[in-house]
């Protein structure tokens, strides 16, 4: 969503227009749910509780939102991190999230390397642990990177098609994809390091 449209919705919300509240909520609720769902050990009850708390805080603090510091989604994610921390401490799941993760090995690290040339191969997603790790990484990315990678590698759209949809040049899309792949790589490695044992040679 464009920053201009976000500003317009926020102005309408602050003016008391309830439809704008519903529209802003509808735009981001799914992405925010996925963001917290994986951070809360894939516990749907806690995720729903977190989403409610995030949007409640966001609407209460809407006058504090500064567009110059990032998009609304980024702002919601920042609120979400604090909400997740409180919930996990309350549930005493801060250490392991009540999830038993498999150790990370070479096979998992090939996933992000594949993004340089092709879609993630089906065999790389054969195990539950791998699928969870990839999904978790994807849902922690900035929304624009997540959508870009999904279009390129899951929906297998060409650079030209993506450029047309975004109204930018193919060169711009290639540059954005490079940043998105790097963001995924770093996120994947950080999660792998936290959830398992990652050998140092795979961090470069």
Secondary structure by P-SEA (a helix, b strand, c coil): ccaaaaaaaaaaaaaccaaaaaaaaaacaaaaaaaaaaaacccaaaaaaaaaaaaaaaaaaccccccccccaaaaaaaaaaaaaaaaaaaaccccccccccccccccccccccccccccccccccccaaaaaaaaaaaaaccaaaaaaaaacccccccaaaaaaaacccaaaaaaaaaaaaaaaaaaaaaaaaaaccccccccc
